[in-house]
Amino acid sequence: MRSWGTLTAVCLGTFMLLLDVTIVVVALPDMAGSLHASLGDLQWVVDGYALALAALLLGIGAAADILGRRRVHVAGVVLFAAASLLCGLASGPGALVAARALQGIGGAAMFATTLPLLGSVYQGRQRSAALGVWGAVSGGAAAVGPVLGGLLTEGPGWRWIFFVNLPVSVVAVWLTLRAVPESRGRHGMRVDWAGTAAFALFAGGATYAVVRAGEDGWTAAATLTSFAVAALALVVFVLAERRVAHPLLDLSLLRRPAFVGVMLGSFVFNGVAFGGIAYLSIWMQTLLGLTPVRGGLTLLPITMVSMLVAVLVGRLLHGAPAWLTVGGGLLLIASGTLCQAVLDAGSDWTALVPGFVLVGVGTGFVVPTVSGAALAAVPPERAGMAGGAVNTVRQLGYALAVAVFGTVLTSRMTGALPSGAAHTLAGGGAGALRGRIPEHTLRAAFASGLNGALVVAGLAGMVAAALVLLLVRAGRPTAPKEAGAVPEKAVAAQH
């Protein structure tokens, strides 16, 4: 029972928490109509989850080493389930955003303990097999999320994208308590709560500032104040990490060019590849008239191609240098994003397919190699910290990208539409504008806004790819031949 039970329990939790990153994307237009949500509300429905996950991942992982990883994992699943219930029962956008943040906290507890739990049970060849299954489940969650979200939204309603987590959570808790042994980290560890709080404030403040900039302008008092708070929190975080005995991030690692390059690539990767999908989904459903199911199916070129390429990369390019796989993958993703920026008033979703395929190919190069590249760039005793840092910056990059692209989208549409109409349109309110504004104008404005956001994403990806190629290659990682693999000791330590 323990052999398969541990793997099944951990994979169930991983599937749920990663599914909820993408499953909401195709449901956003229905949420907006049902809850009378604004564009800013929709941004926070996506970002509230990703930010909580990013901000607390390292801190909760450290706490789990002390309190017990199984105990923290079970608590995370229970909180995730309770928050999912609150999401499904939400009567307004504020309640939904708050519940999504709670989901993110539960997801952080689950994600932070996943690899350490696997590492404590499986050894040698069994561990490699378990990690392969876990990786396949992780990729499957990304592929299934938009389609499952479309089916549930079009069927029983968008609230069921959250209710479906409840029975899965019950099974996950039962299996974890029955089959997963308790494990802890080494003695003497302490949780860096000051660093955790400062990083959370920095991440939230920066994201809030960008969202406010889209609504009030970059020079508005609320925007500038939020940026100032974020900057101050970042300074406090740096000071805390320099003084604490057990920091979340050893700042001396930032003197390693290869590690800096991998972190930069990880930060930009999720945002460039997936940050614009929420707005593409709104465009396809509210202006092109696609159903939620068809909207989810349009994203299959990204998810299915990325899974296929990831398998091929793992088999055929094992041992390839990280600067080539991560940097080259980012170049493909950036190129694919730029290829999508060809929309006009007459475009339909098929115009996105070539770009989606390129993004999928690039994602297939980056995903299986980026964590191993981070581990190869640091000393073995810092492997767990490096792995957790990569997961943290990936989620933070996604959250910030959603905010930045929304701001760019609305700013590009503002000149072509009456006052306030840009935010209404970007938030899925095309129906409220029809009759007052010609359909051709609405479609042209949204296409222009999407093109602007996609160009910004593509250029950011190009710059990041160039820096990764330069820094990672110059850094000469300590174990380049293992760039695509996760060492066993790192799996046991990572949080």
C-alpha positions as CSV (number, residue, x, y, z in Angstrom):
1,M,0.0,0.0,0.0
2,R,2.8,2.4,0.9
3,S,4.6,1.9,-2.3
4,W,1.8,3.2,-4.5
5,G,-0.1,5.0,-1.8
6,T,2.5,7.7,-1.2
7,L,2.9,8.4,-4.9
8,T,-0.9,8.5,-5.5
9,A,-1.5,10.8,-2.5
10,V,1.2,13.2,-3.6
11,C,0.1,13.2,-7.2
12,L,-3.5,13.9,-6.3
13,G,-2.4,17.0,-4.3
14,T,-0.1,18.1,-7.1
15,F,-2.7,17.6,-9.8
16,M,-5.3,19.7,-7.8
17,L,-3.0,22.6,-7.0
18,L,-1.6,22.9,-10.5
19,L,-5.0,22.4,-12.1
20,D,-6.3,25.4,-10.3
21,V,-3.6,27.6,-11.8
22,T,-5.2,27.1,-15.3
23,I,-8.7,25.8,-14.8
24,V,-10.1,29.3,-14.0
25,V,-8.9,30.8,-17.3
26,V,-11.8,29.7,-19.5
27,A,-14.3,30.5,-16.8
28,L,-13.4,34.2,-16.4
29,P,-16.1,35.6,-18.7
30,D,-18.8,33.6,-16.9
31,M,-17.4,34.7,-13.5
32,A,-17.5,38.3,-14.7
33,G,-21.1,38.1,-15.7
34,S,-22.3,36.2,-12.7
35,L,-20.5,38.2,-10.1
36,H,-20.5,41.6,-11.9
37,A,-16.7,41.5,-11.7
38,S,-14.4,44.2,-13.2
39,L,-11.2,43.6,-15.0
40,G,-9.2,44.2,-11.8
41,D,-11.3,41.6,-10.0
42,L,-10.6,39.0,-12.7
43,Q,-6.9,39.8,-12.5
44,W,-7.0,39.1,-8.8
45,V,-8.9,35.9,-9.3
46,V,-5.9,34.6,-11.2
47,D,-3.2,36.5,-9.3
48,G,-4.5,35.9,-5.7
49,Y,-3.8,32.2,-6.0
50,A,-0.5,32.5,-7.8
51,L,0.8,35.2,-5.4
52,A,0.0,33.3,-2.3
53,L,1.6,30.2,-3.8
54,A,4.8,32.1,-4.7
55,A,5.0,34.2,-1.5
56,L,4.7,31.4,1.0
57,L,6.3,28.4,-0.8
58,L,9.7,28.7,0.8
59,G,8.5,29.7,4.2
60,I,6.0,26.9,4.5
61,G,8.6,24.5,3.2
62,A,11.0,25.5,6.0
63,A,8.2,25.2,8.6
64,A,7.3,21.7,7.3
65,D,10.9,20.5,7.9
66,I,10.3,21.4,11.6
67,L,6.6,20.5,12.1
68,G,6.5,17.4,9.9
69,R,6.0,17.3,6.2
70,R,3.1,15.0,6.2
71,R,1.3,17.0,8.8
72,V,1.8,20.2,6.8
73,H,0.8,18.5,3.6
74,V,-2.5,17.3,5.1
75,A,-3.2,20.7,6.6
76,G,-2.6,22.2,3.1
77,V,-5.1,19.8,1.5
78,V,-7.7,20.5,4.1
79,L,-7.3,24.3,3.7
80,F,-7.3,23.9,-0.1
81,A,-10.6,22.0,0.1
82,A,-12.2,24.5,2.5
83,A,-11.1,27.4,0.3
84,S,-12.4,25.6,-2.8
85,L,-15.8,25.4,-1.1
86,L,-15.7,29.1,-0.3
87,C,-14.7,29.9,-4.0
88,G,-17.7,27.9,-5.2
89,L,-20.1,29.6,-2.8
90,A,-18.7,33.2,-3.4
91,S,-21.4,35.8,-3.8
92,G,-19.2,38.6,-5.0
93,P,-15.7,39.1,-6.5
94,G,-14.2,40.2,-3.2
95,A,-15.2,36.9,-1.6
96,L,-13.9,34.9,-4.5
97,V,-10.5,36.7,-4.5
98,A,-10.1,36.1,-0.8
99,A,-11.0,32.4,-1.1
100,R,-8.5,32.1,-4.0
101,A,-5.8,33.5,-1.8
102,L,-6.6,30.9,0.8
103,Q,-6.4,28.3,-1.9
104,G,-3.0,29.5,-2.7
105,I,-1.9,29.2,0.9
106,G,-3.1,25.6,1.0
107,G,-1.5,25.0,-2.4
108,A,1.8,26.3,-1.1
109,A,1.7,23.8,1.8
110,M,1.0,21.0,-0.6
111,F,3.6,22.0,-3.2
112,A,6.4,22.7,-0.7
113,T,6.1,19.2,0.8
114,T,5.6,17.2,-2.5
115,L,9.2,16.4,-3.4
116,P,10.5,15.9,0.2
117,L,7.7,13.4,0.8
118,L,8.6,11.5,-2.3
119,G,12.3,11.6,-1.4
120,S,11.7,10.3,2.0
121,V,9.9,7.1,0.7
122,Y,11.5,6.2,-2.6
123,Q,15.1,5.5,-3.3
124,G,17.2,4.6,-6.3
125,R,15.3,3.4,-9.4
126,Q,12.0,3.6,-7.5
127,R,12.6,7.3,-6.9
128,S,13.3,7.9,-10.6
129,A,10.1,6.1,-11.6
130,A,8.1,8.1,-9.0
131,L,9.5,11.4,-10.2
132,G,8.6,10.4,-13.8
133,V,5.0,9.7,-12.8
134,W,4.9,12.9,-10.8
135,G,6.2,14.9,-13.7
136,A,3.7,13.4,-16.1
137,V,0.9,14.3,-13.6
138,S,2.2,17.9,-13.4
139,G,2.1,18.2,-17.2
140,G,-1.3,16.5,-17.4
141,A,-2.8,19.1,-15.0
142,A,-1.7,21.9,-17.3
143,A,-3.2,20.1,-20.3
144,V,-6.5,19.1,-18.7
145,G,-7.1,22.4,-16.8
146,P,-8.5,24.6,-19.6
147,V,-10.6,21.7,-21.2
148,L,-12.0,20.5,-17.8
149,G,-12.7,24.1,-16.9
150,G,-14.6,24.6,-20.2
151,L,-16.6,21.4,-19.6
152,L,-17.6,22.3,-16.1
153,T,-18.3,26.0,-16.9
154,E,-20.5,25.1,-19.9
155,G,-22.2,22.2,-18.0
156,P,-23.1,22.6,-14.3
157,G,-21.5,26.1,-14.1
158,W,-18.2,27.8,-13.2
159,R,-18.7,27.2,-9.5
160,W,-18.1,23.5,-10.1
161,I,-14.5,24.1,-11.2
162,F,-14.0,24.5,-7.4
163,F,-16.5,22.0,-6.1
164,V,-14.8,19.2,-8.0
165,N,-11.8,19.6,-5.6
166,L,-13.8,18.4,-2.6
167,P,-14.1,14.7,-3.3
168,V,-10.5,14.6,-4.6
169,S,-9.3,16.3,-1.4
170,V,-11.1,13.7,0.8
171,V,-9.3,10.9,-1.0
172,A,-6.0,12.7,-0.9
173,V,-6.2,13.2,2.9
174,W,-7.2,9.6,3.5
175,L,-4.4,8.2,1.4
176,T,-1.8,10.6,2.9
177,L,-2.7,9.6,6.5
178,R,-2.8,5.9,5.6
179,A,0.2,5.5,3.3
180,V,2.7,8.4,3.8
181,P,5.1,8.2,6.7
182,E,6.0,11.4,8.6
183,S,9.4,13.0,7.8
184,R,11.3,16.1,9.0
185,G,14.4,18.0,8.0
186,R,17.6,18.2,9.9
187,H,17.6,19.3,13.5
188,G,18.3,22.9,14.4
189,M,16.4,24.5,11.5
190,R,14.4,27.7,12.1
191,V,11.8,29.4,10.0
192,D,12.7,32.7,8.5
193,W,9.4,34.4,9.2
194,A,10.7,37.9,8.7
195,G,12.0,37.0,5.3
196,T,8.7,35.3,4.4
197,A,6.6,38.3,5.5
198,A,8.8,40.8,3.6
199,F,8.8,38.7,0.4
200,A,5.0,38.3,0.6
201,L,4.6,42.1,1.0
202,F,7.0,42.8,-1.9
203,A,5.2,40.4,-4.2
204,G,1.8,41.6,-3.3
205,G,2.7,45.3,-3.4
206,A,4.4,45.1,-6.8
207,T,1.5,43.2,-8.3
208,Y,-1.1,45.6,-6.8
209,A,0.8,48.6,-8.1
210,V,0.8,47.3,-11.7
211,V,-3.0,46.5,-11.4
212,R,-3.6,50.0,-10.1
213,A,-1.5,51.5,-12.8
214,G,-3.9,50.0,-15.4
215,E,-6.9,51.5,-13.7
216,D,-5.6,54.8,-12.3
217,G,-2.4,55.5,-14.3
218,W,1.3,55.1,-13.4
219,T,1.6,58.4,-11.6
220,A,-1.6,58.0,-9.4
221,A,-1.0,58.2,-5.7
222,A,-2.2,54.6,-5.1
223,T,0.1,53.3,-7.7
224,L,3.2,55.2,-6.5
225,T,2.5,54.3,-2.9
226,S,2.2,50.6,-3.7
227,F,5.5,50.7,-5.6
228,A,7.1,52.4,-2.6
229,V,5.8,49.8,-0.2
230,A,7.0,47.0,-2.5
231,A,10.5,48.6,-2.8
232,L,10.7,49.0,1.0
233,A,9.7,45.4,1.5
234,L,12.4,44.2,-0.9
235,V,15.0,46.2,1.1
236,V,13.7,44.6,4.3
237,F,13.9,41.2,2.7
238,V,17.5,41.7,1.6
239,L,18.5,42.9,5.1
240,A,16.7,40.0,6.8
241,E,18.3,37.4,4.5
242,R,21.8,38.8,5.3
243,R,21.3,38.5,9.1
244,V,19.2,35.4,9.7
245,A,20.9,32.1,10.4
246,H,18.7,30.1,8.1
247,P,17.6,32.4,5.2
248,L,14.9,31.6,2.6
249,L,17.5,32.5,0.0
250,D,21.2,32.6,0.5
251,L,22.1,35.9,-1.2
252,S,25.6,34.8,-2.0
253,L,24.1,32.5,-4.6
254,L,23.3,35.7,-6.6
255,R,27.0,36.0,-7.2
256,R,26.8,32.9,-9.4
257,P,26.0,34.0,-13.0
258,A,24.5,30.6,-13.9
259,F,22.1,30.7,-10.9
260,V,21.1,34.3,-11.7
261,G,20.5,33.3,-15.3
262,V,18.3,30.3,-14.4
263,M,16.3,32.4,-11.9
264,L,15.8,35.1,-14.5
265,G,14.7,32.6,-17.1
266,S,12.3,30.9,-14.6
267,F,10.8,34.2,-13.7
268,V,10.1,35.3,-17.3
269,F,9.2,31.8,-18.5
270,N,5.7,31.4,-16.9
271,G,4.8,35.0,-17.5
272,V,5.7,35.1,-21.2
273,A,4.3,31.6,-22.0
274,F,1.0,31.8,-20.1
275,G,0.4,35.3,-18.8
276,G,-1.7,36.4,-21.8
277,I,-3.9,33.4,-22.0
278,A,-6.5,34.8,-19.6
279,Y,-7.1,37.8,-22.0
280,L,-7.0,35.6,-25.1
281,S,-9.7,33.4,-23.5
282,I,-11.9,36.5,-22.8
283,W,-11.4,37.7,-26.4
284,M,-12.3,34.3,-27.9
285,Q,-15.5,33.9,-25.8
286,T,-16.9,37.4,-25.6
287,L,-16.0,38.6,-29.1
288,L,-15.5,35.5,-31.2
289,G,-18.5,33.7,-29.6
290,L,-16.6,30.5,-28.7
291,T,-18.1,28.4,-25.9
292,P,-16.0,27.7,-22.8
293,V,-15.3,24.1,-24.1
294,R,-14.1,25.3,-27.5
295,G,-12.1,28.1,-25.7
296,G,-10.4,25.4,-23.6
297,L,-9.7,23.2,-26.6
298,T,-8.0,26.0,-28.5
299,L,-5.2,25.9,-25.9
300,L,-4.4,22.2,-26.6
301,P,-1.6,23.1,-29.2
302,I,0.4,24.6,-26.3
303,T,-0.2,21.9,-23.7
304,M,-0.1,18.8,-25.9
305,V,2.9,19.9,-27.9
306,S,4.8,20.8,-24.7
307,M,4.2,17.4,-23.2
308,L,5.3,15.6,-26.3
309,V,8.5,17.7,-26.7
310,A,9.3,17.4,-23.0
311,V,9.3,13.6,-23.3
312,L,11.6,13.8,-26.4
313,V,13.9,16.3,-24.7
314,G,14.2,14.0,-21.7
315,R,15.1,11.0,-23.9
316,L,17.2,12.5,-26.7
317,L,18.8,15.6,-25.1
318,H,19.7,14.3,-21.7
319,G,23.0,15.9,-20.8
320,A,22.5,18.9,-23.1
321,P,23.8,22.1,-21.6
322,A,21.2,24.1,-19.7
323,W,22.1,27.4,-21.5
324,L,21.0,25.7,-24.7
325,T,17.7,24.0,-23.4
326,V,16.5,26.9,-21.2
327,G,17.8,29.8,-23.3
328,G,16.8,28.2,-26.6
329,G,13.4,27.2,-25.2
330,L,12.8,30.8,-24.1
331,L,13.7,32.0,-27.6
332,L,11.1,29.7,-29.0
333,I,8.5,30.9,-26.5
334,A,9.3,34.5,-27.2
335,S,9.1,33.9,-31.0
336,G,5.8,32.1,-30.6
337,T,4.4,34.9,-28.5
338,L,5.4,37.5,-31.2
339,C,3.8,35.2,-33.8
340,Q,0.5,35.6,-32.0
341,A,0.6,39.4,-32.3
342,V,-1.0,39.5,-35.7
343,L,-4.6,40.0,-34.7
344,D,-7.1,42.4,-36.3
345,A,-10.9,43.0,-36.4
346,G,-11.4,40.0,-38.7
347,S,-9.1,37.5,-37.0
348,D,-10.4,34.3,-35.4
349,W,-8.6,31.9,-33.0
350,T,-6.9,30.0,-35.8
351,A,-4.5,33.0,-36.2
352,L,-3.0,32.0,-32.8
353,V,-2.2,28.3,-33.7
354,P,1.3,28.8,-35.2
355,G,2.4,30.9,-32.2
356,F,0.8,28.4,-29.8
357,V,2.8,25.5,-31.3
358,L,6.0,27.4,-31.0
359,V,5.2,28.3,-27.3
360,G,4.5,24.6,-26.7
361,V,7.8,23.5,-28.3
362,G,9.7,26.0,-26.2
363,T,7.9,25.0,-23.0
364,G,8.8,21.4,-23.7
365,F,12.4,22.4,-23.7
366,V,12.3,24.6,-20.5
367,V,10.1,22.6,-18.1
368,P,12.1,19.4,-17.8
369,T,15.5,21.1,-17.6
370,V,15.1,24.4,-15.6
371,S,15.0,22.9,-12.1
372,G,18.0,20.7,-12.8
373,A,19.8,23.7,-14.2
374,A,19.2,25.6,-11.0
375,L,20.5,22.7,-8.9
376,A,23.6,22.3,-11.0
377,A,24.4,26.0,-10.5
378,V,24.7,25.9,-6.7
379,P,26.6,23.8,-4.1
380,P,24.9,20.5,-3.2
381,E,23.9,21.7,0.3
382,R,21.9,24.5,-1.3
383,A,20.0,22.3,-3.8
384,G,16.7,22.4,-1.8
385,M,16.9,26.2,-1.6
386,A,17.5,26.5,-5.3
387,G,14.7,24.2,-6.3
388,G,12.2,26.1,-4.1
389,A,13.5,29.4,-5.4
390,V,12.8,28.3,-9.0
391,N,9.2,27.3,-8.2
392,T,8.7,30.6,-6.3
393,V,9.9,32.9,-9.1
394,R,7.9,31.0,-11.7
395,Q,4.7,31.7,-9.9
396,L,5.6,35.3,-9.1
397,G,6.5,35.9,-12.8
398,Y,3.1,34.5,-13.8
399,A,1.3,36.7,-11.3
400,L,3.1,39.9,-12.4
401,A,2.7,39.1,-16.1
402,V,-1.1,38.8,-15.7
403,A,-1.1,42.3,-14.2
404,V,1.4,43.9,-16.7
405,F,-0.4,42.5,-19.7
406,G,-3.8,43.6,-18.4
407,T,-2.4,47.1,-18.0
408,V,-0.9,47.1,-21.5
409,L,-4.1,45.7,-23.0
410,T,-6.3,48.4,-21.5
411,S,-3.9,51.3,-22.3
412,R,-3.8,50.2,-26.0
413,M,-7.6,50.1,-26.1
414,T,-8.2,53.4,-24.4
415,G,-7.6,55.6,-27.4
416,A,-10.0,53.7,-29.6
417,L,-12.9,53.5,-27.1
418,P,-14.9,55.9,-25.0
419,S,-13.9,56.5,-21.4
420,G,-14.2,53.4,-19.2
421,A,-15.1,51.1,-22.1
422,A,-11.6,49.6,-22.4
423,H,-11.8,48.1,-18.9
424,T,-15.3,46.9,-19.5
425,L,-14.3,45.2,-22.7
426,A,-11.1,43.7,-21.3
427,G,-13.1,42.4,-18.3
428,G,-15.5,40.4,-20.6
429,G,-18.2,43.0,-20.8
430,A,-18.5,43.1,-24.6
431,G,-22.3,42.5,-24.3
432,A,-22.8,45.7,-22.3
433,L,-21.0,47.7,-25.0
434,R,-22.8,46.3,-28.0
435,G,-25.4,48.7,-29.4
436,R,-23.4,51.7,-28.2
437,I,-20.1,50.8,-30.0
438,P,-19.9,49.1,-33.4
439,E,-18.8,45.5,-33.3
440,H,-16.0,46.1,-35.7
441,T,-14.6,48.8,-33.4
442,L,-14.8,46.5,-30.4
443,R,-13.0,43.7,-32.2
444,A,-10.4,46.1,-33.6
445,A,-9.7,47.6,-30.2
446,F,-9.4,44.3,-28.4
447,A,-7.1,42.9,-31.1
448,S,-4.9,46.0,-30.9
449,G,-4.7,45.7,-27.1
450,L,-3.8,42.0,-27.3
451,N,-1.1,42.7,-29.9
452,G,0.4,45.2,-27.6
453,A,0.5,42.8,-24.7
454,L,1.9,40.0,-26.8
455,V,4.6,42.2,-28.2
456,V,5.7,43.3,-24.7
457,A,5.7,39.6,-23.7
458,G,7.7,38.5,-26.7
459,L,10.3,41.2,-26.3
460,A,10.7,40.4,-22.6
461,G,11.2,36.8,-23.5
462,M,13.8,37.7,-26.1
463,V,15.8,39.8,-23.6
464,A,15.5,37.1,-20.9
465,A,16.6,34.4,-23.4
466,A,19.7,36.4,-24.4
467,L,20.6,36.9,-20.7
468,V,20.2,33.2,-20.0
469,L,22.4,32.2,-22.9
470,L,25.0,34.6,-21.7
471,L,24.9,34.1,-17.9
472,V,24.3,30.3,-17.7
473,R,27.0,29.6,-20.3
474,A,29.5,32.0,-18.7
475,G,28.7,30.6,-15.3
476,R,29.9,27.1,-16.2
477,P,27.5,25.1,-13.9
478,T,29.2,22.6,-11.6
479,A,27.4,19.7,-13.2
480,P,26.1,20.5,-16.6
481,K,25.6,16.9,-17.6
482,E,22.9,16.6,-15.0
483,A,21.1,19.8,-16.0
484,G,17.9,18.0,-16.9
485,A,17.9,15.7,-13.8
486,V,17.0,16.2,-10.1
487,P,19.7,14.7,-7.9
488,E,18.3,12.4,-5.2
489,K,19.7,14.4,-2.3
490,A,18.1,17.5,-3.7
491,V,14.7,15.8,-3.9
492,A,14.9,14.8,-0.3
493,A,15.9,18.4,0.7
494,Q,13.8,20.5,-1.6
495,H,11.0,22.6,-0.2
